[in-house]
Amino acid sequence: MYLRDLLPGSAIEIQTRNRLYVIVMQAEGEVLISGHPDFCPSPVLVKVDGSNWGGSMLKQGFIGRGMRLEFRHPVFQTVTTSPIFEIRQVA
């Protein structure tokens, strides 16, 4: 799923091996993300870089199953999730 295809206000759930994240699209490629007890127990404004396969190669602006979401947190800097199992658009 390419983030550029989502309108501001759109929400998606991202189920990883360890967590369920909710992201809500904002303007300028930023999102509100929640779902991690340490990094984002309540919504935090972050910049999603994209997804990777666990290495240094990043598919920018993309969220994919089997990949790891990578985002820039205002306090914790770059955060990489466990592998993504499911991506669902929330009504």
C-alpha positions in Angstrom: 0.0 0.0 0.0 1.4 3.4 -1.0 0.8 6.2 1.5 0.4 8.7 -1.3 -2.8 6.9 -2.3 -4.4 7.6 1.1 -6.3 10.8 1.7 -5.7 12.9 4.8 -7.9 11.6 7.6 -7.8 8.0 6.2 -6.9 5.4 8.9 -5.3 2.0 8.5 -4.5 -0.8 11.0 -1.1 -2.5 10.7 -0.9 -5.9 12.4 2.8 -6.8 13.0 4.1 -9.9 14.7 4.1 -8.1 18.1 1.7 -5.1 17.9 -1.4 -3.6 16.3 -0.7 -0.1 15.1 -3.2 2.4 13.9 -2.1 5.2 11.6 -4.2 8.2 10.5 -3.0 10.1 7.5 -2.2 13.8 8.0 -0.9 16.4 5.6 2.6 16.5 4.0 3.3 12.8 4.4 3.0 12.7 8.2 0.8 10.3 10.1 -0.5 9.9 13.7 0.6 6.5 14.9 -0.4 4.6 18.0 -0.2 1.0 19.3 3.2 0.6 21.0 3.4 0.9 24.8 6.8 2.7 24.7 7.0 4.6 21.4 3.3 5.6 20.8 0.9 4.5 23.5 -1.3 7.5 22.4 -1.2 9.0 18.9 2.2 10.6 18.0 2.9 12.6 14.8 5.6 10.9 12.8 7.0 10.7 9.3 6.7 7.2 7.7 9.8 6.5 5.7 8.5 3.3 4.2 9.1 -0.5 4.7 12.1 -2.7 4.5 12.8 -6.5 4.6 14.9 -6.2 7.7 18.0 -4.8 6.0 19.1 -1.4 4.8 17.1 -1.3 1.5 14.0 0.8 2.0 10.9 0.9 -0.2 10.0 4.6 0.4 6.4 5.6 1.1 5.2 2.0 1.0 3.8 -0.4 3.6 3.9 -4.1 2.7 3.1 -7.5 4.2 6.1 -9.3 5.3 8.1 -6.1 5.5 8.9 -3.9 8.6 7.4 -0.5 8.9 10.0 2.3 9.4 9.1 5.7 10.8 10.8 8.7 12.3 9.7 9.4 15.9 10.3 12.9 17.4 12.0 11.4 20.5 13.2 7.9 19.6 14.4 8.8 16.1 14.1 5.9 13.6 11.8 3.1 14.7 11.4 -0.2 12.9 8.6 -2.6 13.7 8.5 -6.4 13.6 7.3 -7.9 10.3 3.8 -6.8 9.1 1.2 -9.6 8.9 -1.9 -7.6 7.8 -2.9 -4.2 6.6 -6.5 -3.1 6.8 -8.2 0.2 5.9 -10.4 1.4 8.8 -13.9 2.6 7.8 
